[in-house]
Amino acid sequence: IVLYAHLADRWMMSQFALPNYPSGPYYQCIAVSQTGDPTGAWYRYSFQISATKMNDYPHFGVWPDGYYMSVNQFVGGATWGGAGVVAFERDRMLQGLSAQAVYFDLYGVDPNLGGMLPSDLDGPAPAAGTPNYFMQADDNGFGYPQDQLELWQFSVNWTTPAASSFTQVGVFPTAAFDSDMCAGSRNCIAQSGTTRKLDAIADRLMYRLQYRDFGAYQAMVLNHTVDVNSTDRAGIRWYEMRNSGGGWGIQQQGTFSPDTAGRWMGSIAMDASGNIGLGYSASSNTMFPAVRYTGRLSTDAPGTMTQGEG
């Protein structure tokens, strides 16, 4: 993962490290640039995440009070061990000082949590003390009572780390979706010129969970891959979450699949005017894999991507 922390004019890079694989301990390496120049010097850190659970699939969000990470954990690198979330002490890392990490192992909270994303800030900083938000999508086909989004918040306390908390703050029913692409097989999405197919990775949200504070309200945008017609045709389900002061809710949602090609592995973001851009992979048995994009204006009808496809 490589992110630009615009409030500090710094870059951060991260990669998990498994020097004893398949056994632990398991680590997360993070580098923070010493200036805004990514070709210059960096501060480097290695954090032990767990002695027993591998910190697979790490994803990050930059926040004013920390770097926040979600991981999918595997005991001994093999057996499902639930979701894990970590906050890293950003202020001290920006100075190259010793830094703390606060870690929550969520298996005991809900063993089905996984594929979560932390919110990643674009634009102005939120109000001081605003927690970092984490989200995940749940499909009722996998035992949940409904198709839904879960919202959690990570409140870190660097003075008294034991006072930090990770709590669920909302569950939001969505329009119906089916995330069961090819029964989980990685041999799924067709491509031209070969019978070998591509992994839909439809069981989780796709990076990033972007956060933006507009003053009068706060917004987050997110996306995941769905089967749009029960024949394993992949499309992009996307959402805008909004909080106008009374709590978070789904402001709008839609599924983008304008023709028979598969569209998957999206990435979504909102600009300072409220316009949304959505990029993704596209492929079919008559086209080679490609990168495409679409978008919408803030004034467009809710739930629609109106700007064509590039």
C-alpha positions as CSV (number, residue, x, y, z in Angstrom):
1,I,0.0,0.0,0.0
2,V,1.2,3.5,-0.9
3,L,-0.7,6.6,0.4
4,Y,-0.1,10.3,0.4
5,A,-0.9,12.0,3.7
6,H,-1.8,15.4,2.4
7,L,-2.3,17.1,5.8
8,A,1.3,16.4,6.7
9,D,2.7,16.4,3.1
10,R,4.2,13.0,3.6
11,W,4.1,9.6,2.0
12,M,3.6,6.2,3.7
13,M,4.3,2.8,2.4
14,S,3.5,-0.6,4.0
15,Q,3.9,-4.3,3.5
16,F,3.4,-7.2,5.8
17,A,6.4,-9.3,6.7
18,L,6.5,-13.0,7.3
19,P,10.2,-13.8,8.2
20,N,9.2,-17.1,9.9
21,Y,6.4,-18.2,7.6
22,P,4.3,-20.2,8.1
23,S,4.9,-19.8,11.8
24,G,5.0,-16.4,13.6
25,P,5.6,-13.9,14.8
26,Y,4.0,-11.8,12.0
27,Y,4.9,-8.2,11.3
28,Q,3.8,-5.1,9.5
29,C,6.5,-2.9,8.0
30,I,5.7,0.8,7.5
31,A,7.9,3.6,6.0
32,V,7.1,7.3,6.3
33,S,8.8,9.9,4.2
34,Q,10.8,12.5,6.1
35,T,9.6,15.2,3.7
36,G,7.1,15.6,0.9
37,D,9.7,14.2,-1.5
38,P,9.1,10.4,-1.9
39,T,12.6,10.0,-3.4
40,G,14.2,11.4,-0.3
41,A,14.9,9.8,3.2
42,W,12.3,7.7,5.0
43,Y,11.6,6.6,8.6
44,R,11.1,2.9,8.8
45,Y,9.2,0.8,11.3
46,S,8.5,-2.8,12.0
47,F,5.5,-3.7,14.2
48,Q,4.8,-7.2,15.5
49,I,1.1,-7.7,14.9
50,S,0.7,-11.2,16.3
51,A,2.7,-14.2,17.5
52,T,0.2,-16.6,16.1
53,K,-2.0,-15.0,13.5
54,M,-0.8,-13.9,10.0
55,N,-1.9,-10.4,9.1
56,D,-3.0,-11.1,5.5
57,Y,-4.5,-8.6,3.1
58,P,-3.6,-5.4,5.0
59,H,-5.3,-2.2,3.9
60,F,-4.7,1.3,5.3
61,G,-6.4,4.6,5.9
62,V,-4.7,7.9,6.7
63,W,-6.4,9.8,9.6
64,P,-5.3,12.9,11.6
65,D,-4.5,10.8,14.7
66,G,-3.2,7.7,13.2
67,Y,-2.6,5.3,10.3
68,Y,-5.4,2.7,10.5
69,M,-5.2,-0.8,9.1
70,S,-7.5,-3.8,8.6
71,V,-6.2,-7.3,8.1
72,N,-7.7,-10.8,7.5
73,Q,-6.0,-13.1,10.0
74,F,-4.9,-16.7,9.6
75,V,-3.7,-18.8,12.5
76,G,-0.4,-20.3,11.6
77,G,-0.8,-18.7,8.1
78,A,-3.5,-21.3,7.2
79,T,-6.7,-21.4,9.4
80,W,-9.1,-18.5,9.4
81,G,-8.6,-16.3,12.4
82,G,-11.0,-13.5,11.9
83,A,-10.5,-9.8,11.3
84,G,-7.9,-7.6,13.0
85,V,-7.7,-3.8,13.1
86,V,-4.7,-1.7,14.1
87,A,-4.0,2.0,14.7
88,F,-0.4,3.2,14.4
89,E,0.8,6.3,16.2
90,R,1.2,8.7,13.2
91,D,2.3,11.8,15.0
92,R,5.4,10.2,16.4
93,M,6.1,8.3,13.1
94,L,6.1,11.6,11.3
95,Q,9.1,12.6,13.5
96,G,10.9,9.2,13.3
97,L,10.3,8.6,17.0
98,S,9.3,5.4,18.8
99,A,5.7,4.7,18.1
100,Q,2.8,2.7,19.6
101,A,0.3,0.4,17.9
102,V,-3.2,-0.4,19.2
103,Y,-4.5,-3.8,18.0
104,F,-8.0,-5.4,18.3
105,D,-8.5,-9.1,17.4
106,L,-12.1,-9.3,16.3
107,Y,-12.5,-13.0,16.1
108,G,-14.1,-13.2,19.5
109,V,-16.5,-10.3,18.7
110,D,-17.7,-11.9,15.4
111,P,-15.8,-14.6,13.6
112,N,-17.5,-13.7,10.4
113,L,-16.0,-10.2,10.2
114,G,-13.5,-9.9,7.4
115,G,-12.6,-7.8,4.3
116,M,-13.1,-4.6,6.3
117,L,-11.7,-1.3,5.2
118,P,-10.6,1.7,7.3
119,S,-11.7,5.2,6.1
120,D,-9.0,7.1,4.3
121,L,-9.2,10.9,4.4
122,D,-9.3,13.2,1.4
123,G,-9.8,17.0,1.8
124,P,-10.2,18.9,5.1
125,A,-9.5,17.2,8.4
126,P,-12.7,16.2,10.3
127,A,-13.5,17.7,13.7
128,A,-10.9,16.9,16.4
129,G,-11.6,13.6,18.1
130,T,-13.5,12.1,15.1
131,P,-13.0,8.4,15.2
132,N,-11.8,6.4,12.1
133,Y,-14.6,4.5,10.5
134,F,-14.4,0.9,9.3
135,M,-17.0,-0.7,7.0
136,Q,-17.7,-4.1,5.5
137,A,-20.5,-5.6,3.3
138,D,-22.5,-8.7,4.2
139,D,-24.4,-10.9,1.9
140,N,-27.6,-12.6,3.2
141,G,-26.6,-15.6,1.1
142,F,-23.8,-16.3,3.6
143,G,-25.9,-16.4,6.7
144,Y,-26.6,-12.7,7.5
145,P,-30.3,-11.7,8.1
146,Q,-30.2,-9.3,5.1
147,D,-27.9,-7.7,2.5
148,Q,-26.2,-5.0,4.6
149,L,-23.3,-2.7,5.3
150,E,-21.7,-2.7,8.8
151,L,-20.2,0.5,10.2
152,W,-17.6,0.4,13.0
153,Q,-15.6,3.1,14.7
154,F,-12.0,3.0,16.1
155,S,-11.4,5.5,18.8
156,V,-7.8,5.5,19.8
157,N,-6.3,6.9,23.0
158,W,-2.5,7.3,22.7
159,T,-2.2,8.5,26.3
160,T,-4.0,5.5,27.7
161,P,-4.0,2.9,24.9
162,A,-6.1,0.5,27.0
163,A,-8.9,3.1,26.8
164,S,-9.1,2.7,23.0
165,S,-12.2,1.1,21.6
166,F,-13.5,-0.5,18.4
167,T,-17.3,-0.6,18.4
168,Q,-20.1,-1.1,15.9
169,V,-22.2,2.0,15.3
170,G,-24.6,0.9,12.6
171,V,-26.0,-1.8,10.3
172,F,-27.6,-0.5,7.1
173,P,-29.9,-2.7,4.9
174,T,-29.0,-2.3,1.2
175,A,-30.7,-3.0,-2.0
176,A,-30.5,-6.7,-2.7
177,F,-27.2,-7.9,-4.1
178,D,-25.6,-11.3,-4.8
179,S,-21.8,-11.4,-4.1
180,D,-21.5,-15.1,-4.9
181,M,-19.4,-15.0,-8.1
182,C,-18.6,-18.5,-9.4
183,A,-19.1,-20.1,-6.0
184,G,-15.9,-18.4,-4.9
185,S,-13.8,-20.0,-7.6
186,R,-10.9,-17.9,-8.8
187,N,-11.5,-19.2,-12.3
188,C,-14.4,-16.9,-12.9
189,I,-14.4,-13.8,-15.2
190,A,-13.9,-14.6,-18.9
191,Q,-11.2,-13.0,-21.0
192,S,-10.5,-13.2,-24.8
193,G,-8.2,-15.7,-26.3
194,T,-8.1,-18.3,-23.5
195,T,-10.3,-20.5,-21.4
196,R,-8.4,-19.4,-18.3
197,K,-10.6,-17.0,-16.3
198,L,-9.9,-14.3,-13.7
199,D,-10.6,-13.9,-10.0
200,A,-13.7,-11.8,-9.2
201,I,-12.7,-11.3,-5.5
202,A,-16.3,-10.5,-4.8
203,D,-16.4,-11.4,-1.1
204,R,-15.2,-8.1,0.2
205,L,-15.2,-4.3,-0.2
206,M,-12.7,-2.9,-2.7
207,Y,-10.1,-0.3,-1.7
208,R,-10.5,2.6,-0.8
209,L,-13.2,3.6,1.7
210,Q,-12.8,7.3,1.0
211,Y,-13.9,9.9,3.6
212,R,-14.5,13.6,2.9
213,D,-15.8,16.3,5.2
214,F,-18.0,18.9,3.5
215,G,-18.7,20.9,6.7
216,A,-22.5,20.6,6.6
217,Y,-22.1,16.8,6.2
218,Q,-19.5,14.0,6.0
219,A,-19.5,11.5,3.2
220,M,-17.8,8.1,2.5
221,V,-17.9,6.2,-0.8
222,L,-17.3,2.5,-1.2
223,N,-17.8,-0.4,-3.7
224,H,-17.8,-4.1,-4.2
225,T,-18.4,-6.6,-6.9
226,V,-21.7,-8.4,-7.4
227,D,-23.4,-10.9,-9.7
228,V,-25.8,-8.7,-11.6
229,N,-28.0,-11.4,-13.3
230,S,-27.4,-14.7,-11.4
231,T,-25.2,-16.0,-14.3
232,D,-21.8,-14.7,-12.9
233,R,-21.8,-11.4,-14.8
234,A,-19.8,-9.1,-12.6
235,G,-20.9,-5.5,-12.0
236,I,-19.9,-2.8,-9.5
237,R,-22.2,-2.1,-6.5
238,W,-21.4,1.4,-5.1
239,Y,-22.6,3.5,-2.2
240,E,-22.4,7.0,-0.8
241,M,-22.7,7.1,3.0
242,R,-23.6,10.5,4.5
243,N,-23.8,11.9,8.0
244,S,-25.5,15.3,8.3
245,G,-25.3,15.4,12.1
246,G,-27.9,12.8,13.0
247,G,-25.8,9.8,12.3
248,W,-24.7,7.8,9.2
249,G,-27.0,6.5,6.6
250,I,-26.9,5.4,2.9
251,Q,-27.4,8.5,0.8
252,Q,-27.4,6.7,-2.5
253,Q,-26.4,3.3,-4.1
254,G,-26.3,1.8,-7.5
255,T,-25.0,-1.1,-9.6
256,F,-23.0,-0.3,-12.7
257,S,-23.2,-2.9,-15.4
258,P,-24.2,-1.3,-18.7
259,D,-23.6,-4.3,-21.0
260,T,-22.6,-8.0,-20.9
261,A,-18.9,-7.5,-20.1
262,G,-17.7,-8.2,-16.6
263,R,-16.8,-5.2,-14.4
264,W,-15.1,-5.8,-11.1
265,M,-12.3,-4.8,-8.6
266,G,-13.5,-1.2,-8.5
267,S,-12.0,1.9,-6.8
268,I,-14.2,4.9,-6.0
269,A,-13.6,8.5,-4.9
270,M,-15.5,11.7,-4.5
271,D,-14.1,15.2,-5.2
272,A,-14.6,18.4,-3.3
273,S,-17.7,19.2,-5.4
274,G,-19.4,15.9,-4.6
275,N,-18.8,14.4,-8.1
276,I,-17.8,10.7,-8.0
277,G,-15.3,8.8,-10.1
278,L,-15.3,5.0,-10.4
279,G,-12.5,2.9,-11.9
280,Y,-12.5,-0.8,-12.4
281,S,-11.3,-3.8,-14.4
282,A,-13.4,-5.0,-17.4
283,S,-13.2,-8.2,-19.4
284,S,-15.3,-10.7,-21.4
285,N,-14.8,-13.6,-23.7
286,T,-14.6,-11.2,-26.7
287,M,-12.2,-8.6,-25.1
288,F,-8.9,-8.6,-23.3
289,P,-8.8,-7.4,-19.7
290,A,-8.8,-3.6,-19.5
291,V,-9.0,-0.7,-17.1
292,R,-12.1,1.5,-17.5
293,Y,-13.8,4.3,-15.6
294,T,-17.1,6.1,-15.3
295,G,-18.5,8.8,-13.0
296,R,-21.4,11.0,-12.0
297,L,-22.0,14.7,-11.1
298,S,-23.3,15.7,-7.8
299,T,-26.4,17.0,-9.5
300,D,-27.2,13.8,-11.3
301,A,-30.2,11.6,-10.3
302,P,-29.2,9.5,-7.2
303,G,-27.8,6.0,-7.8
304,T,-26.8,6.6,-11.4
305,M,-23.4,6.8,-13.2
306,T,-24.1,9.2,-16.0
307,Q,-20.8,10.2,-17.5
308,G,-20.3,7.3,-19.9
309,E,-17.4,4.9,-19.9
310,G,-13.7,5.6,-20.7
